[in-house]
Amino acid sequence: MFDKILIANRGEIALRILRACKEMGIRTVAVHSTIDKDAMHVRLADEAVCIGPASAKASYLNKAAILSAATITGADAIHPGYGFLSENADFAAIVEEHDITFIGPSPAHIRMMGDKITAKQAALSAGLPCVPGSAGSLDTEEAALKAAEEIGYPVLIKATAGGGGKGMKAAHNAQELAHSWRMARSEAGASFGNADVYMEKLLLHPRHIEMQILADNYGAVVHLGERDCSLQRRHQKVLEEAPSAALTPEQRADIGQVACAAIAKLGYRNAGTIEFLYEDGKFYFIEMNTRLQVEHPVTEAITGIDLVREQIRIAAGEKLGYTQKDIKFTGHAMECRINAEDPQTFTPCPGLVTGYHPPGGLGVRVDSGLFAGYRVPPTYDSMVAKLIVHGANREQAIMRLRRAIGEYVIDGIKTTLPLHNRLVHEPDFINGDYDIHWLERFVGHKG
């Protein structure tokens, strides 16, 4: 087992990893930018190293600075969390070249799944069902038009690199396509330094269903069930739940078996998430995330399995030690992503937190680095907390979430807590009757 792990991240996920390390008796190194010097993960780590100024490019994306911090502190492993360098194959390779363990999959698998086209090709070869789409990138407007005619409108143009909805544009006819293709390429180039785009059939009423996978270095693969991440705004997840209200136990078992077989065929290791669109009883692979997910706590709640601990164990060369039959799903869990944003305009609202009181009680968990006196910086992602609840069933989880939202106090800045409060009282949400487009309509009508 590792003696010391450097956490190459910040905020709530850095704290989440730190806590798992402490429970395993592993010492921790926090890295931080100058603006994060008083952050909670810095305060609680065994050691802390400043790696640069406030901008992410000069600090949390600075490979040389992070590697230098690992070297001078004697860290024998690096956990990247999510975001920043977590899916950077070059960083993972450099870490391994320095005889430090990267807690995650191999650089080859990160690279394979980091490009949407190669990921789709790998998925097809591994037996995963895919959304109909173009065979490769579309470098000309003529190629895009031809692909759309073959696939059939409406279509979705997507960046081959990156994620988060950037470089993603819909087109419902040939007139829209030319503009959407140019916009997607421009946005992809600006966001990822790679303007390549491809095309998929646009499904009109799908759910976003993802399967959590764990795989060790010895060929053992299990799935930990699905998460329903259909409540999205601008392709960004807002609220997630597990299990999905849309699936039967038989569907869950079937798609879980398909996902595990694909992961085994690819020879993948560590944690990963296979994302699907689900419509009319059919699953379509869209991408694989080769890292820990923001919404991993809902899976932990219904399985009792600590995903970060498992990541560390696998990276250290330990066997899973359990099979699919050993995994039991209990109850229902939900997670609200709470952002420092105006709940109506969604404009970022960084600033000083003047008062802070998180909710508590049975089945309530809060992952956050907030505290009274903390100043939310304008430099990074606006998510400041995750509120997770677990109940015996979906109805109880909703009632518990309502209660927890009502208890949560974050003063001094605007947050999206009021949006979540509206969501958990909305009949469509209560009935589980929503798809990936529902929240956009809800915000448009109610926001």
N, C-alpha and C positions, 0 to 999 in steps of 0.2 A: 504494500500500500504506500501511497505517496506520503512524504513527510511535510511538504509545503506546497500549496497551490496558489498561484497568482491569478487573481480574478480580473480579467481584461474587460471590465465593464463598469457601469455606474448605477446609481439609483436602486430601485426595488429588486432588480434581478441580481445585482451585486450582493445585496443583503441576503437574498434567497440562497445563493451559492455559499456565502460565508456561513450561514446557519447550518447548512448540511455538513460543511467541513468541520465545524466545531463539534457537531454531534458524532463525527467519525474520528475525532482526535487529531485532525489535520490542521496544521498552522496555516494562516492565510496572509497574503500580501494584497493590499488594495492599491490600485493605481488611480491617479486622479489628475484632473486639470486644475489650474490655479483657482478657477471659480468654484470648484468642488472641494476645496480644502477642508471645509467644515461639515461635509456631508456625512450622513450616518454610517455608510459603509466604511468610510475612512476612519471614523472614530472607533468602530468596533473591531477592525482588523488587527492582527498581531503586528503587522508592519504596514507602512504606507509610503509610496513613492510618487512624487509629482512628475508627470510625464510631459507637461507642456502647458501652453496657454489655453484659454477657454474654447477656442474653435476645435471641433471634433477632428478635423483634418490634422491639426497640430498636436493632438493629444491621443484620444481614444482610437484614432485611425493611424497613428504613428507607429508602424511596425517596429522600427529600430528602437524607439524609446521604450516600448513594451518589452522587447527582448532584452534590452539593457537592464531594465528593472528586474526581470526574472533572473538574469545572470548575477547581478550584484547582491540580490537577496538569497540566492541559492535555491530558488523554486525549482522543483522537479516536474511540475506540470502547470499548464495554463488552461483555465476554463474561460471560454469567450462569451458565455451567456447567449443572448440573442441580439441581433442588430450589429452595428459596428463591424468587427472583423470575424464574426461567428461563421459566415459562409464564404470566407475569402480563402480559396484553395492555396494561393501563394503564401499567405500567412501561415496556414497549417503546415505547409511543406517546410518553410523556413524554421518554424518551431521544432519540427522533428529533426531537421539538419543540425540543430544546436543541442541535440540529445535531451530535449525537453519534450514531455508528452503533451500532445494536443488532445484535450478532452472532447472528443467528437469523432466523426467518421474520418476515413482516409482522405487525403487531398484529392485523390482520383475520383472518389464518389462525390465530394463537394463540387468539383469541377463538372462532373457529368450532370448533376442535377441543377447546377447554377445557371446553365443555359437551357432555356425552355425547349428548344428544338432537340438537343441531344437528350434531354430528360424524357421527352415524349418518345423518342426512338428507343431509349432504354426501357421505358415502361411497356411499349408494344412488344419488345423482344422478351420481356419478363412475363408477358401474359396479362397485363393490365388493360382494361377497356379505356379507350381514349375518345375525346370529343373529335368529330371529323374536322380536319383542318389541312392547311398547306403542308407540303412535304419538307419545306425548308424556308429560309428567310425570303422576304419579298423586297428586292432591291429596286424595283421600278414600279411606277404606277400601272403600267400595262400588265405586269406580272400579278399585281394585286387584283386588278379587274378580272383577269382570267381565273384566278383562284376563287374569287367570290362567285363567279358564274358556275364553277364546278361544285362548290360547297352549297351554294344557295343562301340567299339573304333571309334574315339579318346575319351579319357576321361581326366578329370582334377582332380588332387588330391589336396585337400585344407585343411588347418589347421582349426580345429573347433573353435579356439580362435583367436583373433587379426584380423588384416587386412593389408591393404597397399601392398598386393601382396606377403607378406612373407609366407613361407610354402605352396606355390602354384606351382605345377608342372604338365605339360601335358605329356601324354603318348599316342602314336599312335599305339602301338602294345604291345604284351606281353613281348618282349625283353626290351623295354623302361620302362615298368611299374615297374619292380623290382627296378631299379635304381631311378626312379622318386619317388616311395613310400618311399625309404630310405632317399632321399634328402629332401623330404617334411617334414618328421617326424623330421629329424635332425634340419632343419631350424625352424620349429615350436617350438621345445623344446628350442632352443637357444633364439628365439625372444620373446616367450610368457610364457615360463616355463611350457608349456603343449604341448606334442608331438602328441596328438591325431589328426588324419586326417580322412577325409571322401572323397567320390568320387561323381562327377557329370559328366554327358554327356558334352563333349566339343563342343559347338556350333561354327561353322566355320566362320560365317560372321554376328555376332550380333551387334546391337547398345546397348549402356549402357544408359538406360532411368530410371530416378528416379522421384518419385512423392513426392512433399512436402506436409506434412500433419500438420494441427493444430487441437488439441482436448482439450476441457476444462474439468473441473471436473464435469460437469453436463450432459455429454452425447453428446454434440454438436461436430461434426467433419466436417471439410472442407478440401478440397485440393486446393493448390495454383498452380496447373499445374505441368508440367514436366520440367526437365532439361535434356539435352542431354550431357552426359559426356563421349562420345565414344573416344575422342582424348586422348589416354593414352599411357604412356611409362612405361614398367615394372609394369603395373597395377596401376600406379600413374596418376591421372588426370592432364592434362596440360592446356586444354582450354575447357570451358563449355559454352553452350548457351541455351536460353529459348525463345520461345518454340523450340521443335525439328523439324528440316526440314523433318523428316521421318514420322511424324504422321499427320493424318487428325483431324479436330475438333471432329469428331464422335469418333475416337479412343481415343482421349484425354478424352472425357467425359466418355467413357465406362470404361477405366482403372482407372480413377479418382474415379468413383462410386464404383468399386470393392475395391479399396484401402481404401476408407472411410468406407465401410461396414466392412472390416476386422478390421480396427482400432477400430471401435465401438464395435465389437464383443469381442475384446481383452480387452476392458476397458482402453485403453491407454490414457494418458494425456500429454499435452505439445506438443512441436514440435517434429517431427520425419520424417524420409525419408525412403520410401520403394524403394529399388533398384531392377530393372528388367533387364534382357537381352531380347532384342526384335529382332525377326528374322522371316521373312516370314509372317508378320501380327500377330504373336503370342507373348505374354508376358510370361516371366518365372521369378518368384521371386528368387532372389539370397541372399539378406540380408536386414536387417533394421538397420539404424543408429539412435540411440536414443539420438540425440544431434543436435546442430546446425551444418550445413555443411559449409565447406570452401566456396562453390560456392553459398551460399544463396543470395548474392547481385543480381544475375540475376533474381531471383524470385521477389525480392523486386522491381526491375526496371519495370517489366511488370505488377505487381499487385498494386504497390503503398503501400504495406503493410510492415511495419517495423517488421521483424521477431523477433528481440531481444526484442523489446517492447512487442510483443505478448507473448513471453516466460515469461517475467516478470509479465505481467498481469495475465496470467493463473496460475502461481505459487503463486500469491498473492490471488487467489481464485475468480478472476473476470470471468464473462462469456465472451465468444467470442463476442457476441453482433451483429453478422451478420451470414447470411446463405450462402450456395453455390451460390445462385442466385445473391447475392450482389457482388460477386467477378468478376471483369472484367479483361481480359487480353489485354494489349495494347502494340503494337509494338514488338520489338525484342531486346534481350540483349545478350551480350557476356562477358566472363571474361577470362583474361589471368593470369595464375599463374606465377609470375616472381621469379625465384630462383637465388640465388647467386651461380651460377654454370657456368662452361665453356660451351658455347652453342653447342660445337661439341663433347666433351668427357663426359660432364655432371659431371665432377669432381667438388666437392664443392670448392668455392672460397671465403672464409670469408676474412675480412680485413676492412681497413678504407675507408669510403665513402668520397671522397675528393670534390665531387660536386654533387648536387642533384637538379633537376628541374622536378616536375611532370607535366603532361599535364593537360589542363583544357578545358573549353568551354562547350557548350550545350551537355548534354547527356554523360558527361565523369565523372567518379568517380575513385578515387584512394584510396585504403585502404592499408596503410603502416605506419610503425613506423620509416622509414628512414629519415635522415636529414644529411646535410653536417657536417662532423665531427663525425658521428656515426660509431662505429666499429662493424661490423657484427661478432658475436662470432662464433667459430667453434663448439660450444657445442650442438646446437639445429638444428631443421629442417632448410633446406636451403631456404625455401620460405621467401622472404623479402617484397613482395608487390603483390597486386592484382589490375589489371587494368580492369575496368568495363565500358562498353559503352552501350547506349540505343539508338535505332533509331526507326523510324516509321515502318520500315520493315527490313528484313534481309540484303538486299542490302545496305541500308543506314547504318546499324550497322557495316557492314564490312568496308565501306568507312570511317566511323568515327573511327573504331579501327585502321585502317592503319594510319590515321592522328595522332591519339593519341600516337601510338607507335613511330612515327617519332619525336614527341615532347619530349618524355620521355628521360631525361638525368640522368644516374647513373654512376658517374665517380669513379675510384679508385678500383673497383672490377669488375669482369666479371659477367654478368647475362645472362639469357636466352631470353632477348629481341630480339636478332638477329634471334633466332629460331621462335619466334612468328611473326616477320616481314616476314619470308619466308612462314610461314603457311598461312597468310592472303592474299598472292598473288598466292597461289597454286590453280589450276583449280578444283581439287577434293573438296577442302574445299569450294571454292566459290559456287560450285554446290551442296554442302551438300551431296556429294557422298563419304561417309567414314564409316568404322565400327571400332570396338575396336582394330583391328590389323593394321589399316591403318598407324598410326603414327610410329609404329615400322619399317614398310617398308620404310616410307618416311625418317626417320632419318638414316636408313641404307644406303639409296641411296644418300641422299643429305647432310648428316651430316659429 
